[in-house]
């Protein structure tokens, strides 16, 4: 799953308006930030296998640290604590929202991955395998993205007239990227995959910050509680 992960980021902003949207965009891909770094260093492993499943050419055969259940919980708690300490407002709620955003990545991966998510060490791997059926996994990703965007617009109203159009243009562009990924040739190597993933996550986080600013919602929740 790629674009679908950002649905929970938008939903997290709806639940905690004080949290910058770009932070939540980082949070929902935090596991993959760590995964890409470990792939580049050779610690975690992936094979590029064209048509491995209809939805993905990735054979993610060794990733116990970032996508194992214990590792996912640890990464969730880590980023949740860091953001709560830095933002300093409603720390308990902030921790829960950010940690939940991070862990949503594991839950959504569980739905689409073939069994490659270890429950402990590199053992007892789970995954429902929805990627085997692109006609199911692709609409699910787009639905999650659209639903998250709708919650964000509904629960965090724009403070500047007409600025919601930037949000929906952003959502539409993300949907186009997902549609392109569905038909694009697979990456040439794990290293190319890791670098392109990191670049995409960073670019999307920057664009999320610009959308948040355009809507005037960056500091909306700094009002008295």
Backbone as a ProteinNet text record, in pm:
[ID]
protein_1_A
[PRIMARY]
XXXXXXXXXXXXXXXXXXXXXXXXXXXXXXXXXXXXXXXXXXXXXXXXXXXXXXXXXXXXXXXXXXXXXXXXXXXXXXXXXXXXXXXXXXXXXXXXXXXXXXXXXXXXXXXXXXXXXXXXXXXXXXXXXXXXXXXXXXXXXXXXXXXXXXXXXXXXXXXXXXXXXXXXXXXXXXXXXXXXXXXXXXXXXXXXXXXXXXXXXXXXXXXXXXXXXXXXXXXXXXXXX
[TERTIARY]
84.2	0	88	47.1	123.3	33.3	-47.7	-130.7	-235.1	-284.3	-385.1	-338.2	-206.4	-154.9	-185.1	-205.3	-224.3	-367.4	-460	-593.5	-591.1	-523.8	-511.9	-438.1	-348.8	-281.8	-382.6	-467.1	-571.6	-668.1	-704.4	-794.8	-731.1	-599.5	-530.1	-533.6	-524.9	-536	-675.7	-776.5	-912.8	-927.9	-858.3	-868	-781.1	-670.9	-578.5	-532.3	-614.1	-580.2	-450.3	-401.5	-275.7	-154.6	-171	-58.8	-45.5	68.2	85	60	-3.6	-34.6	91.8	199.9	322.6	379.8	360.8	407.2	331.6	202.2	121.6	155.6	193.8	238.6	368.9	455.3	576.7	540.5	446.7	412.1	360.7	268.8	208.8	309.1	420.5	525.4	652.8	645.3	765.6	828.7	745.7	799.1	875.5	824.7	892.5	1015.3	1015.6	1139.7	1251.1	1218.1	1317.2	1351.2	1249.4	1271.5	1365	1341.4	1426.4	1571.2	1589.8	1725.5	1792.7	1717.8	1776.6	1798.6	1716.7	1741.1	1869.8	1887.5	2008.2	2134.8	2122.7	2239.8	2251.8	2157.5	2163.7	2114.7	2053.7	2008	1874.5	1781.7	1656.9	1661.4	1582.8	1598.1	1465.6	1477	1361.4	1409.5	1325.7	1354.1	1251.3	1295.4	1204.1	1167.1	1042.3	995.2	874.3	892.4	777.6	661	541.8	418.2	420.1	497.4	496.5	354.4	285.4	140.1	87.4	-42.4	-98.4	-73.4	-70	-59.6	80.4	177.6	313.3	415.3	531.4	638.4	737.8	704	799.5	784.3	893	900.5	974.5	897.4	952.3	983.3	1088.1	1109.8	1184.3	1244.7	1315.6	1308.7	1218.7	1206.3	1153.5	1224.2	1174.9	1181.3	1268.1	1288.7	1186	1152.1	1060.9	916.9	894.7	758.9	716.6	800.6	755.9	664.1	575.6	478.7	547.6	649.7	719.4	790.9	858.2	924.9	827.2	712.1	610.8	559.1	536	490.3	597.6	723.9	833	846.9	840.3	849.8	730.6	613.6	494.1	511.9	558.4	579.1	689.3	794.2	905.9	862.8	800.5	762.3	651.4	557.4	452.8	510.2	610.6	673.5	749.8	823	900.8	809.2	702.8	612	540.9	498.6	431.3	522.7	648.8	744.3	769.3	782.4	813.9	695.1	574.6	458.5	411.6	423.4	396.9	250.6	161.3	20.3	-56	-136.5	-218.6	-134.2	-29.9	70.3	13.8	-77.7	-134	-209.6	-295.6	-372.1	-279.2	-181	-86.2	-11.2	34.5	104.2	16.6	-108.6	-197	-224.7	-246.1	-276.9	-156.7	-38.9	80.2	119.7	119.9	152.2	51.5	-76	-178.4	-157.3	-114.4	-86.5	27.6	132.6	244.4	197.4	124.1	84	-20.5	-93.9	-189.7	-119.3	7.8	84	89	117.6	125.8	-10.3	-115.1	-248.9	-290.9	-263.1	-300.2	-212.1	-84.3	2.2	-48.1	-97.6	-152.1	-264.6	-342.9	-454.7	-405.7	-302.9	-265.3	-146.1	-55.1	64.6	30.1	107	108.3	178.6	172.1	230.1	380.7	415.6	556.4	579.8	477.3	487.8	508.5	628.9	655.3	587.8	531.4	476.5	587.2	695.2	812.3	934	1048.3	1172	1141.9	1176	1141.2	1046.4	959.1	873.4	725.9	640.5	495	448.1	479.7	448.7	301.6	243.9	101.4	80.7	-38.6	-77.2	-194	-297.7	-417.3	-401.4	-302.9	-269.6	-361.5	-423.7	-514.9	-442.6	-310.8	-234.4	-244.5	-287	-304	-415	-500.2	-617.1	-618	-560.8	-549.3	-685.3	-784.3	-917.3	-980	-923.4	-967.1	-873.9	-743.5	-648.2	-641.4	-648.3	-637.8	-757.8	-881.6	-994.4	-990.4	-941.7	-931	-837.6	-722.4	-627.6	-691.9	-758.3	-819.6	-932.7	-1008.2	-1116.7	-1062.4	-956.9	-897	-847.1	-783.8	-733.1	-847.8	-951.8	-1064.6	-1138.3	-1157.3	-1227	-1147.6	-1015	-932.7	-938.4	-931.4	-941.1	-1074.5	-1181.8	-1315.1	-1323.8	-1270.1	-1271.6	-1191.9	-1078.7	-995.1	-1071.9	-1137	-1212.7	-1329.4	-1396.4	-1515.8	-1481.6	-1376.3	-1346	-1248.2	-1173.7	-1078.4	-1109.5	-1211.3	-1252.9	-1140.2	-1135	-1035.3	-1061.5	-954.9	-965	-951.4	-930.3	-916.8	-1013	-1087.4	-1190.7	-1130.8	-1197.1	-1158.1	-1035.4	-975.1	-847.8	-865	-988.6	-1008.7	-975.4	-980.2	-948.8	-805.9	-714.4	-576	-566.5	-647.3	-648.6	-695.2	-806.7	-861.1	-774.1	-705	-607.2	-492.7	-452	-346.3	-391.5	-512.2	-566.1	-576.4	-624.8	-637.1	-500.7	-400.1	-265	-209.9	-236.3	-192	-260	-388.4	-460.3	-400.5	-363.9	-301.3	-168.5	-90.8	36.5	12.6	-90.1	-120	-160.8	-240.6	-281.5	-160.9	-68.4	53.2	136.2	149.4	227.8	171.8	40.9	-21.6	21.4	65.2	102	248.7	320.1	459.3	549.2	660.6	755.5	815	852.4	909.3	1045.5	1087.9	1221.3	1329.9	1445.5	1554.2	1623.9	1621.4	1695.4	1633.1	1662	1614.7	1665.9	1787.7	1843.7	1766.2	1735.8	1655.8	1518.3	1459	1329.4	1335.9	1436.5	1447.5	1466.1	1552.2	1577.6	1453.3	1386.5	1266.9	1155.1	1145.3	1043.5	1070.3	1194.8	1228.4	1199.3	1235.3	1210.3	1060.7	980.8	836.1	776.3	819.2	764.1	797.1	916.8	957.8	881.4	870.2	798.1	652.5	588.6	448.8	432.5	527.5	520.3	533.7	622.3	637.9	509.6	451.1	326.5	213.2	211.5	109.9	123.9	246.7	269.6	217.1	236.2	188.1	35.6	-27.8	-173.9	-227.3	-165.9	-205.9	-196.4	-88	-67.6	-168	-193.5	-287.6	-428.2	-463.2	-595.5	-598.6	-484.3	-478.9	-501	-465.8	-494.3	-368.2	-254.2	-129	-128	-176.7	-175.3	-315.2	-411.4	-550.1	-579.9	-518.7	-554.6	-475.9	-407.5	-337.2	-432.4	-562.9	-661.2	-676.9	-727.9	-743.4	-828.5	-791.4	-863.7	-971.4
-118.8	0	124.2	225.3	350.2	468.8	510.9	629.4	606.8	484.9	457.4	488.1	482.4	512.8	657.4	745	885.4	917.5	824.3	844	863.2	774.9	795.4	924.2	973.5	1100.8	1214.9	1219.8	1322.3	1304.6	1180.7	1154.7	1195.5	1174.1	1216	1366	1441.1	1587.1	1627.3	1553.4	1580.8	1557.7	1455.5	1423.2	1515	1563.1	1648.7	1765.6	1870.8	1982.2	2052.6	2038.9	2105.1	2038.1	1916.6	1842.9	1881.7	1932.1	1968.9	1849	1874.9	1767.1	1698.2	1774.9	1713.8	1613.5	1641.4	1546.8	1414.3	1423.5	1302	1228.7	1304.2	1240	1162.8	1219.4	1146.5	1024.8	1043.6	935.9	812.4	831	713.2	637.5	701.7	633.3	614.8	635.8	628	489.3	386	250.9	232.6	292.1	279.1	369.1	481.1	559.2	471.8	405.9	318.7	200.8	144.1	30.1	67.7	182.4	224.4	241.2	297.9	313.1	179.5	82.6	-49.1	-127.5	-103.4	-166	-110.4	21	82.6	33.6	-0.1	-50.2	-201.9	-268.6	-412.9	-492.3	-426.7	-497.1	-566.9	-497.9	-561.9	-586.6	-684	-734.3	-730	-705.6	-711.2	-756	-834.5	-873.1	-807.9	-763.1	-710.7	-826	-867.4	-981.5	-936.3	-903.9	-860.2	-957	-899.3	-978.3	-1070.6	-1034.5	-1112.6	-1122.5	-1009	-1005.5	-902.5	-899.5	-802.1	-659.3	-639.2	-504.5	-458.8	-550.5	-511.8	-612.3	-562.6	-653.4	-683.1	-650.3	-657.4	-786.9	-861.3	-978.1	-931.4	-893.7	-834.4	-947.3	-1020.3	-1147.1	-1134	-1016.6	-1002.3	-856.7	-829.7	-695.5	-705.3	-779.1	-803.6	-681.5	-587	-473.5	-362.7	-335.3	-223.9	-268.6	-389.7	-433.6	-554.9	-598.7	-694.4	-624.3	-698.7	-637.6	-564	-623.7	-559.2	-433.3	-441.2	-323.5	-213.1	-248.2	-148.8	-77.6	-154.5	-93.2	-1.1	-43.5	38.8	168.9	160.8	281	374	316.5	396.7	474.9	406.6	472.9	577.5	547.3	640.5	772.2	766.1	891.7	962.1	885.4	947.9	1027.1	970.7	1039.9	1163.6	1152.5	1265.8	1382.9	1356.2	1464	1523.6	1439.5	1490.4	1581.2	1546	1628.6	1761.1	1755.8	1877.1	1972.8	1920.8	2009.3	2064.6	1983.4	2026.5	2055.5	2050	2074.7	1942.4	1920.7	1799.7	1676.9	1659	1557.7	1417.1	1384.2	1249.5	1222.3	1315.9	1300.2	1299.6	1390.5	1397.1	1265.1	1211	1081.6	974	965.6	861	876.3	999.9	1022.2	989	1038	1014.7	867.1	808	665.5	582.3	620.4	549.9	564.6	684.3	705.8	616.5	606.6	518.6	373.6	328.9	187.7	155	257.4	232.3	174.9	207.9	154.7	2	-51.1	-197.2	-261	-199	-255.5	-259.3	-152.3	-150	-243.9	-251.9	-349.6	-492	-518.6	-650.9	-687.6	-588.4	-614.3	-650	-577.7	-595.7	-687.9	-698.1	-780.1	-928.8	-1004	-1148.5	-1172	-1291.6	-1311.1	-1283.5	-1161.3	-1122.5	-1031.8	-1013.5	-928.3	-1017.5	-1020.8	-1113	-1066.7	-1161.6	-1128	-1122.3	-1196.5	-1187.4	-1234.1	-1172	-1201.9	-1204	-1311.9	-1323.9	-1441.1	-1461.3	-1579.4	-1540.8	-1642.4	-1626.4	-1508.3	-1514.6	-1402.3	-1403.6	-1282.7	-1269.7	-1169.1	-1170.4	-1080	-1140.4	-1060.1	-1111.4	-1122	-1052.7	-1072.3	-1006.5	-893.8	-828.9	-780.5	-762.6	-724.9	-829.2	-948.5	-1050.1	-1011.6	-918.2	-879.9	-727.5	-678.8	-534.1	-466.2	-536	-476.1	-452.3	-514.7	-488.8	-391.5	-412.3	-331.2	-187.4	-165.1	-28.6	57	11.7	91.8	116.2	18.1	37.1	152.7	158.7	267.6	402.6	413.3	539.8	577.7	478.3	505	556.3	495	539.8	683.1	714.8	850.4	950.3	920.3	1012.8	1030.2	921.5	930	1013.7	993.6	1075.3	1221.3	1253.2	1391.9	1453.9	1376.2	1426.7	1456.5	1369	1393	1518.1	1535.8	1654	1780.4	1785.4	1904.3	1928.9	1821.9	1836.5	1878	1820.3	1842	1957.5	1997.4	2107.8	2207.6	2293.4	2385.4	2481.4	2511.3	2605.5	2744.2	2816.4	2951.7	3056.8	3010.3	3101.4	3057.8	3152.6	3121.8	3054.4	2949	2882.2	2795.3	2784.5	2712.1	2560.4	2512.8	2367.8	2310.2	2394.8	2342.9	2290.3	2352.2	2305.3	2167	2143.9	2011.1	1906.5	1934	1834	1815.9	1921.2	1905.1	1814.2	1831.8	1747.9	1602.9	1580.6	1444.6	1382.9	1461.1	1410.1	1374.1	1458.7	1429.8	1303	1282.8	1160.1	1037.8	1052.2	941	908.5	1012.3	990.1	916.8	954.8	886.7	738.6	709.6	569.8	492.9	555	489.3	464.1	560.5	541.4	426	421.5	314.2	176	170.4	41.4	-14.5	73.8	27.9	54.5	122.5	158.3	35.4	37.4	-74.1	-80.6	-198.4	-210.8	-143.1	-103.6	-43.3	-142.7	-87.7	-172.1	-248.2	-195.9	-257.7	-217	-291.2	-249.3	-111.3	-78.8	51.7	164.3	144	243.9	258	146.4	147.6	228.6	204.5	272.3	422.6	461.8	604.8	674.6	611.7	674	682.4	582.3	586.3	700.8	715.1	824.8	959.7	975.3	1101.7	1130.4	1028.8	1047.3	1086.1	1019.6	1050.3	1193.1	1236.3	1371.7	1475.9	1452.9	1547.6	1559.3	1447.6	1450.6	1521.3	1504	1573.3	1724.2	1766.5	1909.6	1965.8	1893.7	1939.5	1943.9	1847.7	1849.1	1973.6	2013.4	2135.3	2256.9	2261.1	2374.2	2377.7	2261.4	2255.2	2301.5	2255.6	2297.2	2449.1	2504.7	2650.2	2724.3	2671.2	2736.8	2741.9	2639.3	2636.7	2714.8	2762.5	2839	2756.1	2626.4	2535.5	2488.1	2547.8	2500.1	2511.8	2621.5	2644.2	2658.8	2600	2619.3	2581.2	2474.4	2422.1	2487.5	2598	2666.2	2750.4	2751.2	2827.4	2769.7	2848.6	2800.3	2674.6	2582.1	2456.2	2470.9
0	0	0	-77.6	-85.5	-53.7	-149.8	-129.9	-21.1	-7.7	94.6	234.8	259.2	392.4	434	337.6	370.9	414.8	393.5	448.3	598.8	675	819.1	857.4	771.7	802.1	801.9	699.3	695.1	812.4	843.2	954.9	1087.2	1099.5	1221	1239.8	1131.1	1139.1	1185.1	1139.2	1183.7	1333.4	1385.8	1528.3	1614.6	1558.3	1633.7	1549.4	1537.2	1448.2	1482.8	1605.4	1642	1578.5	1533.6	1475.1	1329.4	1286.1	1145.6	1053.7	941.3	848.8	798.4	781	730.3	831	958.7	1060.9	1048.6	1025.5	1010.2	880.8	777.1	653.7	677.2	758.6	796.5	880.4	973.3	1066.9	994.5	899.1	836.3	749.2	713.9	637.7	719.8	850.2	933.8	927.9	925.9	914.6	783.9	676.8	547.7	537.1	607.6	615.9	674	786.2	849.3	759.5	695.2	605.6	490.3	427.3	315.7	361	479.6	531.6	554.1	606.3	631.1	501.6	401	270.8	210.4	220.6	164.4	233.6	360.8	434.5	429.2	362.3	346.7	465.7	562.5	682.8	657.1	593.9	553.2	402.7	356.7	220.3	145.1	14.4	-74.7	-211.8	-279.3	-417	-508.4	-625.5	-726.4	-818.8	-812.1	-890.7	-972.1	-1099.7	-1180.8	-1169.4	-1149.4	-1136.7	-1014.6	-913	-788.4	-734.1	-731.7	-715.4	-814.7	-835.6	-928.8	-881.6	-751.1	-697.4	-664.9	-665.3	-626.7	-678	-725.5	-767.1	-654.8	-531.3	-421.4	-342	-337	-248.4	-123	-22.7	100.3	199.1	168.9	238.7	370.3	397.8	525.8	572.7	666.9	724	867.8	952	1088.2	1179.1	1147.7	1238.9	1218	1093.1	1066.5	1049.2	997.9	969.7	1051.8	1142.9	1242.6	1341.5	1402.8	1494.6	1607.9	1665.8	1778.7	1732.2	1618.6	1564.9	1532	1475.5	1442	1566.6	1673.7	1798.8	1857.1	1847.7	1900.2	1821	1688.2	1605.4	1630	1652.1	1680.9	1810.3	1915	2043.5	2034.5	1958.8	1946	1883	1766.2	1700.3	1776.8	1832.6	1913.8	2028.7	2097	2210.3	2163.5	2053.4	2004.3	1969.8	1895.4	1854.5	1975.2	2068.6	2188.3	2268.8	2279	2353.5	2282	2150	2074.1	2070.1	2045.6	2032.5	2166.8	2272.9	2410.4	2441.4	2343.9	2367.9	2368.7	2472.4	2482.7	2451.6	2529.1	2496	2487.3	2576.2	2573.6	2444.5	2404.6	2281	2160.2	2162.2	2050.7	2036.3	2148.8	2143.9	2081.3	2125.1	2075.6	1926.8	1881.9	1739.9	1652.7	1691.8	1609.4	1613	1731.6	1741.2	1662.7	1669.3	1592.2	1442.6	1399.6	1257.5	1211.5	1293.4	1257.3	1248.4	1348.5	1351.7	1245.6	1198.2	1090.7	967.7	951	837.9	845	963.6	979.2	954.7	1006.4	990.9	844.6	770.6	629.7	548	585.1	518.4	542	660.6	691.7	594.8	555.6	464.4	324	273.7	132.5	110.7	206	186.3	185	107.9	128.6	262.5	319.6	453.5	457.2	494	507.3	627.1	710	829.5	951.6	1009.4	1120.8	1250.5	1322.2	1454	1558.9	1539.2	1626.7	1547.5	1574	1502.1	1352.5	1282.2	1140.4	1121.3	1219.5	1221.6	1230.6	1209.1	1218.3	1133.9	1006.2	916.9	877.3	872.4	842.9	729.4	673.2	566.3	490.4	465.3	399.8	248.4	190.9	50.5	-49.8	-14.2	-108.9	-234.6	-226.9	-345.9	-456.8	-424.2	-528.8	-625.8	-583.6	-663.8	-678.4	-786.8	-805.4	-810.2	-861	-871.2	-733.5	-630	-492.9	-420.8	-433.7	-356.6	-404.6	-536.5	-588.2	-547.9	-566.7	-517.6	-367.5	-291.4	-146.5	-114.3	-180.4	-157.1	-187.4	-300.8	-340.8	-245.6	-200.9	-106.2	26	78.4	203.6	191.9	80.3	58.8	54.5	-22.8	-36	96.6	169.4	297.8	396.9	402.1	490.5	454.3	323.5	279.9	318.1	303	338.6	487.6	571.2	715.9	752	687	711.2	677.9	561.1	521.3	616.1	654.9	738.6	881.6	938.8	1079.2	1103.3	1000.5	1013.9	903.4	922.5	816.6	777.4	648.6	598	655.2	683.3	735.6	625.1	502.9	389.1	279.9	227.2	128.9	5.6	-38	-161.3	-152.7	-34.1	-25.4	-25.9	-9.2	-13.9	-151	-253.6	-386.8	-393.5	-314.1	-314.1	-252.8	-150.3	-90.4	-190.6	-257.8	-348.2	-471.9	-514.7	-622.4	-577.3	-452.6	-395.7	-389.2	-339.6	-331.5	-470.9	-567.3	-704.2	-761.4	-735.5	-785.2	-722.3	-593.1	-527.2	-588.4	-621.9	-684.8	-821.3	-896.9	-1028.3	-1012	-910.5	-884.8	-856.6	-778.5	-747.2	-872.8	-957.7	-1081.3	-1171.4	-1175.3	-1254.5	-1198.2	-1065.7	-1003.7	-1037.4	-1058.2	-1087.3	-1223.1	-1314.4	-1448.5	-1480.4	-1392.9	-1419	-1413.4	-1485.2	-1474.6	-1334.7	-1288	-1153.3	-1145.6	-1026.7	-1011.4	-1050	-1087	-1136.2	-1025	-902.4	-793	-660.1	-553.5	-421.5	-382	-420.6	-385.5	-455.1	-582.2	-654	-590.7	-553.2	-486.1	-357.4	-273.8	-145.5	-163	-256.1	-278.4	-332.4	-429.6	-486.4	-382.9	-296.2	-190.6	-94.1	-50.7	40.4	-23.4	-150.4	-219.4	-226.5	-258.7	-269	-134.5	-27.1	105.1	147.1	119.9	157.5	76.2	-54.4	-140.2	-97.2	-68.9	-26.9	107.2	198.3	327.4	308.2	219.4	190.7	130.2	36.1	-24.8	77.5	169.8	276	362.3	391.7	470	395.5	264.1	184.8	180.9	170.7	172.2	306.7	414.7	549.2	563.1	513.6	522.2	434.5	314.9	223.8	282.9	358.7	421.5	552.4	597.4	721.6	845.1	837.8	949.7	1020.8	988.4	1045.4	1196.4	1248.2	1393.3	1449.7	1384.4	1421.9	1566.1	1611.4	1744.1	1856	1829.8	1937	2020.4	1983.8	2058.9	2198.8	2296.3	2432.4	2437.3	2521.7	2535.8	2642.1
[MASK]
+++++++++++++++++++++++++++++++++++++++++++++++++++++++++++++++++++++++++++++++++++++++++++++++++++++++++++++++++++++++++++++++++++++++++++++++++++++++++++++++++++++++++++++++++++++++++++++++++++++++++++++++++++++++++++++++++

